[in-house]
Amino acid sequence: MMTQEWNKRMVHNLTFSQCRVLFRLHSIGPMKVSELADALSFTSGAITGITDKLIAAGFAVRTRAEDDRRVVYVEITPKGKEALDEIQEKQQEMIAVFFEWLSDEDRQHLTRIFTQILDKVEEYQKE
Protein backbone atom coordinates (compact mmCIF):
# COMPACT_ATOMS: atom_id res chain seq x y z
CA MET A 1 0.00 0.00 0.00
CA MET A 2 2.81 2.42 0.86
CA THR A 3 4.61 1.61 -2.40
CA GLN A 4 1.42 2.30 -4.37
CA GLU A 5 0.96 5.60 -2.56
CA TRP A 6 4.64 6.47 -3.18
CA ASN A 7 4.24 5.77 -6.90
CA LYS A 8 1.08 7.88 -7.11
CA ARG A 9 2.76 10.88 -5.50
CA MET A 10 6.20 10.70 -7.08
CA VAL A 11 7.46 13.32 -9.44
CA HIS A 12 9.39 12.77 -12.66
CA ASN A 13 8.23 9.12 -12.72
CA LEU A 14 11.15 8.11 -10.52
CA THR A 15 10.98 4.71 -8.87
CA PHE A 16 11.71 4.20 -5.21
CA SER A 17 15.08 2.62 -6.12
CA GLN A 18 16.02 5.59 -8.31
CA CYS A 19 15.12 7.95 -5.47
CA ARG A 20 17.31 5.95 -3.08
CA VAL A 21 20.25 6.32 -5.46
CA LEU A 22 19.68 10.08 -5.80
CA PHE A 23 19.43 10.48 -2.02
CA ARG A 24 22.67 8.56 -1.54
CA LEU A 25 24.52 10.55 -4.21
CA HIS A 26 23.27 13.79 -2.72
CA SER A 27 24.28 12.90 0.84
CA ILE A 28 27.60 11.16 0.11
CA GLY A 29 28.73 12.74 -3.15
CA PRO A 30 30.08 11.05 -6.28
CA MET A 31 30.37 7.28 -5.93
CA LYS A 32 31.56 4.35 -8.00
CA VAL A 33 28.78 2.06 -9.23
CA SER A 34 30.19 -0.74 -7.09
CA GLU A 35 30.10 1.52 -4.00
CA LEU A 36 26.48 2.45 -4.72
CA ALA A 37 25.55 -1.21 -5.15
CA ASP A 38 27.17 -2.13 -1.84
CA ALA A 39 25.71 0.85 0.04
CA LEU A 40 22.17 0.18 -1.16
CA SER A 41 22.33 -3.63 -1.26
CA PHE A 42 21.70 -3.85 -5.00
CA THR A 43 23.44 -6.03 -7.54
CA SER A 44 25.89 -4.26 -9.84
CA GLY A 45 23.55 -5.05 -12.76
CA ALA A 46 20.58 -3.46 -11.00
CA ILE A 47 22.56 -0.36 -10.06
CA THR A 48 23.83 -0.02 -13.63
CA GLY A 49 20.26 -0.10 -14.95
CA ILE A 50 19.08 2.42 -12.36
CA THR A 51 21.97 4.82 -12.97
CA ASP A 52 21.61 4.52 -16.75
CA LYS A 53 18.00 5.71 -16.46
CA LEU A 54 18.97 8.55 -14.09
CA ILE A 55 21.70 9.64 -16.49
CA ALA A 56 19.38 9.47 -19.51
CA ALA A 57 16.88 11.68 -17.65
CA GLY A 58 19.60 14.19 -16.69
CA PHE A 59 19.43 13.51 -12.94
CA ALA A 60 22.96 12.10 -12.75
CA VAL A 61 26.18 12.04 -14.77
CA ARG A 62 29.20 9.81 -15.06
CA THR A 63 32.60 11.34 -14.41
CA ARG A 64 36.06 9.83 -14.64
CA ALA A 65 38.63 10.05 -11.87
CA GLU A 66 41.44 12.48 -12.68
CA ASP A 67 44.18 10.19 -11.38
CA ASP A 68 42.86 6.96 -12.95
CA ARG A 69 40.69 7.30 -16.05
CA ARG A 70 39.48 3.71 -15.63
CA VAL A 71 37.57 4.70 -12.48
CA VAL A 72 34.09 6.04 -13.21
CA TYR A 73 31.91 7.85 -10.69
CA VAL A 74 28.19 8.61 -10.73
CA GLU A 75 27.28 12.09 -9.56
CA ILE A 76 23.97 13.88 -9.00
CA THR A 77 23.25 16.89 -11.24
CA PRO A 78 21.54 20.17 -10.33
CA LYS A 79 18.42 18.79 -12.05
CA GLY A 80 18.68 15.74 -9.79
CA LYS A 81 18.94 17.97 -6.72
CA GLU A 82 15.83 19.88 -7.80
CA ALA A 83 13.99 16.58 -8.23
CA LEU A 84 15.07 15.56 -4.72
CA ASP A 85 13.59 18.76 -3.30
CA GLU A 86 10.27 17.94 -4.98
CA ILE A 87 10.48 14.33 -3.83
CA GLN A 88 11.04 15.37 -0.22
CA GLU A 89 7.98 17.61 -0.43
CA LYS A 90 5.86 14.75 -1.77
CA GLN A 91 7.37 12.42 0.80
CA GLN A 92 6.17 14.73 3.58
CA GLU A 93 2.67 14.64 2.07
CA MET A 94 2.76 10.85 1.96
CA ILE A 95 3.94 10.58 5.55
CA ALA A 96 1.15 12.90 6.61
CA VAL A 97 -1.41 10.66 4.89
CA PHE A 98 -0.20 7.56 6.73
CA PHE A 99 0.48 9.10 10.13
CA GLU A 100 -1.92 12.03 10.50
CA TRP A 101 -4.20 10.04 12.78
CA LEU A 102 -1.44 9.68 15.38
CA SER A 103 -1.18 12.15 18.23
CA ASP A 104 1.73 14.62 18.20
CA GLU A 105 3.34 12.71 21.05
CA ASP A 106 3.11 9.41 19.17
CA ARG A 107 4.57 10.99 16.02
CA GLN A 108 7.47 12.35 18.07
CA HIS A 109 8.12 8.88 19.54
CA LEU A 110 7.93 7.32 16.10
CA THR A 111 10.33 9.90 14.67
CA ARG A 112 12.77 9.27 17.52
CA ILE A 113 12.59 5.50 16.99
CA PHE A 114 13.02 5.73 13.20
CA THR A 115 15.94 8.10 13.66
CA GLN A 116 17.64 5.61 15.99
CA ILE A 117 17.03 2.78 13.51
CA LEU A 118 18.44 4.82 10.61
CA ASP A 119 21.48 5.78 12.69
CA LYS A 120 22.16 2.10 13.41
CA VAL A 121 21.70 1.15 9.75
CA GLU A 122 24.19 3.84 8.72
CA GLU A 123 26.69 2.62 11.34
CA TYR A 124 26.27 -0.92 10.04
CA GLN A 125 26.81 0.19 6.44
CA LYS A 126 30.05 1.97 7.35
CA GLU A 127 31.54 -1.23 8.82
C-alpha positions in Angstrom: 0.0 0.0 0.0 2.8 2.4 0.9 4.6 1.6 -2.4 1.4 2.3 -4.4 1.0 5.6 -2.6 4.6 6.5 -3.2 4.2 5.8 -6.9 1.1 7.9 -7.1 2.8 10.9 -5.5 6.2 10.7 -7.1 7.5 13.3 -9.4 9.4 12.8 -12.7 8.2 9.1 -12.7 11.1 8.1 -10.5 11.0 4.7 -8.9 11.7 4.2 -5.2 15.1 2.6 -6.1 16.0 5.6 -8.3 15.1 8.0 -5.5 17.3 6.0 -3.1 20.2 6.3 -5.5 19.7 10.1 -5.8 19.4 10.5 -2.0 22.7 8.6 -1.5 24.5 10.5 -4.2 23.3 13.8 -2.7 24.3 12.9 0.8 27.6 11.2 0.1 28.7 12.7 -3.1 30.1 11.0 -6.3 30.4 7.3 -5.9 31.6 4.3 -8.0 28.8 2.1 -9.2 30.2 -0.7 -7.1 30.1 1.5 -4.0 26.5 2.4 -4.7 25.6 -1.2 -5.1 27.2 -2.1 -1.8 25.7 0.8 0.0 22.2 0.2 -1.2 22.3 -3.6 -1.3 21.7 -3.8 -5.0 23.4 -6.0 -7.5 25.9 -4.3 -9.8 23.6 -5.0 -12.8 20.6 -3.5 -11.0 22.6 -0.4 -10.1 23.8 0.0 -13.6 20.3 -0.1 -14.9 19.1 2.4 -12.4 22.0 4.8 -13.0 21.6 4.5 -16.8 18.0 5.7 -16.5 19.0 8.5 -14.1 21.7 9.6 -16.5 19.4 9.5 -19.5 16.9 11.7 -17.7 19.6 14.2 -16.7 19.4 13.5 -12.9 23.0 12.1 -12.7 26.2 12.0 -14.8 29.2 9.8 -15.1 32.6 11.3 -14.4 36.1 9.8 -14.6 38.6 10.1 -11.9 41.4 12.5 -12.7 44.2 10.2 -11.4 42.9 7.0 -12.9 40.7 7.3 -16.0 39.5 3.7 -15.6 37.6 4.7 -12.5 34.1 6.0 -13.2 31.9 7.9 -10.7 28.2 8.6 -10.7 27.3 12.1 -9.6 24.0 13.9 -9.0 23.2 16.9 -11.2 21.5 20.2 -10.3 18.4 18.8 -12.0 18.7 15.7 -9.8 18.9 18.0 -6.7 15.8 19.9 -7.8 14.0 16.6 -8.2 15.1 15.6 -4.7 13.6 18.8 -3.3 10.3 17.9 -5.0 10.5 14.3 -3.8 11.0 15.4 -0.2 8.0 17.6 -0.4 5.9 14.7 -1.8 7.4 12.4 0.8 6.2 14.7 3.6 2.7 14.6 2.1 2.8 10.8 2.0 3.9 10.6 5.6 1.1 12.9 6.6 -1.4 10.7 4.9 -0.2 7.6 6.7 0.5 9.1 10.1 -1.9 12.0 10.5 -4.2 10.0 12.8 -1.4 9.7 15.4 -1.2 12.1 18.2 1.7 14.6 18.2 3.3 12.7 21.1 3.1 9.4 19.2 4.6 11.0 16.0 7.5 12.3 18.1 8.1 8.9 19.5 7.9 7.3 16.1 10.3 9.9 14.7 12.8 9.3 17.5 12.6 5.5 17.0 13.0 5.7 13.2 15.9 8.1 13.7 17.6 5.6 16.0 17.0 2.8 13.5 18.4 4.8 10.6 21.5 5.8 12.7 22.2 2.1 13.4 21.7 1.2 9.8 24.2 3.8 8.7 26.7 2.6 11.3 26.3 -0.9 10.0 26.8 0.2 6.4 30.0 2.0 7.4 31.5 -1.2 8.8 
